[in-house]
Amino acid sequence: MPTMEELRERNEAIEEHIADWKRQRYANGENPMDWVAFREHVRQLGAADPGEAAPDEFYRWDDGMHGGQPDVTSETQGRNPAEPHSFGGLQVSEVNSPKGGVHGGGDTATMPPDATHVPKDLA
């Protein structure tokens, strides 16, 4: 496994590449700790191949990943960790409201029809 110092010798901008790439991946709701994808990204930039194994520093989580701007593909990438209550621009809840009824879709669509009925004396 290479050290950051060894990677810097092959590519002076490696730390900048890592920071920018992680920030963008995080903003897009993608895994910022995916070394295989990072390695491919660096090679596409024309920089030296960082190798098959990531240095330990690559897997450190830090606030430097915050602040990226989602790109156009982020809506198709899934949940954005920066916005845990939305998915593709839609609000997400763990359980849909029973007021939606059995034909409302989501989790409550499988409830028996009388499950959403509230007796008048309890309403």
Phi, psi and omega in degrees: 000128180284156174266166177299324180298317178295320178294322178298325179296325180274333184210103183299335184263013186303318181293323176294318177301315181297311183298312180297316182295315180297318180300315180292317179299316180298316180297328180273000180077020179259167182287111179283357181253019182271097183296320182299315179293322178296316180301316178297319178301313181297318179295323177294331176287346182089009179276168180298140178297124181283353177101172184286331183252140179272146173289157180306323183299334181298326185271008178280131178271133177211166182290351177296345179282345181280152173105353178289161178252127178301141177266182186299331182278352186297332180293338180262359186270348181107198186295139176264118181301337179285340179230076189294346182258015177225156179217113181060033179086357181257145177289138182239138172231157182290326179226130178291158180292131176299340179295342177292340178080177185288341179255012183279352180086174177073203186297326185277354180294339181265001180286147175298148184307324183280354181290334181263358180281129177248119180302146183304323182288345177258346185285000000 
